[in-house]
Amino acid sequence: MAKDTGLKSAFGGAKSASGGAIDLSVSFCGVKFPNPFLLSSSPVSNSAEMVEMAFEQGWGGVCYKTLNSDRIPIIHPSPRMNAYHYEAKQLVGLQNVEQISDRPLKDNLADFLYLKKKYPSHPIIASIMGFSNNEWAYLAKAAADNGADMLELNFSCPHMTVEGSGHKVGQAVHLLEKFTATVKHAVSIPVLAKMTPNITDMTEPALFAKKGGADGISAVNTFRAISEIGLGDWVAKPNVFGVGAMSGYSGSAIKPIALHFIAEMAQCAELGLPLSAMGGIETWIDALEYLLVGATTVQVTTGIIKYGYRIVADMIEGLSDYMSARGITRAEDLIGKALPNLKSTDHFDLERQGVAAYDMDRCVGCGQCYIVCRDAGGQALEWDEASRRPKLVEDKCLSCMICSFICPVPGLITHKEMPKGWARRPTGIMDKAMERQVKIPNMPLT
Ligand SMILES: Cc1cc2nc3c(=O)[nH]c(=O)nc-3n(C[C@H](O)[C@H](O)[C@H](O)COP(=O)(O)O)c2cc1C
């Protein structure tokens, strides 16, 4: 079926600075994966034909498109997706109203058997969603009996057309616990609970999943969102024949929020379960960041929709080169490495202060730093018309660094620490006469 693309050569060739071979394999809930890069449950993992192509290009495993028992027929709305473009950047986010698999259960299970036979070292995680307690057990057993190495319980689709399913279960922690326990009693393979991000604190439902017996947690599913409203017809997109709906949002736009959910769960000692992370992963750097905050495996959908399965070659090469340069031989040694430095804001040393530092030799005189500092910063820049250059008044600089965010020359503006005791000039009052008229409430402040 699939052609050999030659990309497999990216496996295992790299050596670390100390000369040791790079080992990208990870053990996740007791299952060995050749690398941490997995397809997530979605259209990118919808059939054996697709998964085979992906495995040939280097993906280490698959979380298969969520299985349905066939009891309640699944019909996908049409159209089922909307792209959120931001300025010139395409597909910053992706909104979808797709349901779980509309393929007959038997066809999906036959695909498991095929994949397992041809790719025995590539684990299959079967994503399932029941619409009753008994159905969770039925699907779990069906998947386990036909080659699935693990299960992922979809407690998190935010736009199911079947009432009371998907993220409604993920938000009802006792139901989530009950269905997890049902599945655990039905099978002996490891079970992941896939969390909804449509909640404030993900550790709470994750702890209920643990109580139900979950062996690991995966997150995040898509965020409930409205990506765009049609200005002509006033219908949110995707416009399904005149009707829009709040539905699942994914892609690079969600990554910072998803990353924090993973880190928060990794920091929760009481939880202590292995994590499979997803949300906006497009590059090896995205994937690495998730490993550094505690994920053992990472899963991808929108990145593949945007660029194709081939992005895994960059992930394998990029991560291997990074490890090589740092003398790290095992990908597993990266897991959670950023957590000791991730603290609550009250740990900041507020005695230490800094300002922006400008490498003026590289300045192109565009003036954007001056405008942003004037309109949204500390008005710390003076503008010299003749030379078309900014001049920083250091003791007015807020160190917000917004000048560096819009400067077109990478690395021109950096942050430098000021000597101990250095103080920022307070912002002045426009009209001194007003100071005498200010009314301060005459009540104790405790
Ligand atoms: C079109 C589409 C369909 C999806 N279908 C499923 C699904 O059937 N089951 C599931 O657990 N997650 C599903 N997801 C969610 C993804 O698996 C993933 O959690 C989410 O998209 C975040 O990852 P990403 O930013 O890499 O896309 C779907 C996502 C998209 C975009």
The ligand as an ORCA input file, in Angstrom:
! r2SCAN-3c Opt
* xyz 0 1
  C     -11.323     17.168     12.722
  C     -10.961     16.645     14.070
  C     -11.550     15.471     14.539
  C     -11.224     14.981     15.803
  N     -11.777     13.814     16.227
  C     -11.460     13.310     17.443
  C     -11.962     12.062     17.875
  O     -12.691     11.373     17.175
  N     -11.607     11.634     19.108
  C     -10.787     12.356     19.932
  O     -10.500     11.920     21.058
  N     -10.271     13.542     19.525
  C     -10.577     14.017     18.317
  N     -10.017     15.195     17.891
  C      -9.112     15.928     18.795
  C      -7.652     15.617     18.524
  O      -7.346     14.258     18.745
  C      -6.747     16.478     19.439
  O      -7.061     16.187     20.777
  C      -6.923     17.983     19.217
  O      -7.165     18.267     17.869
  C      -5.699     18.765     19.694
  O      -4.541     18.423     18.973
  P      -4.008     19.263     17.711
  O      -3.879     20.698     18.133
  O      -2.710     18.602     17.344
  O      -5.030     19.102     16.635
  C     -10.309     15.689     16.618
  C      -9.724     16.863     16.137
  C     -10.025     17.343     14.882
  C      -9.361     18.589     14.387
*
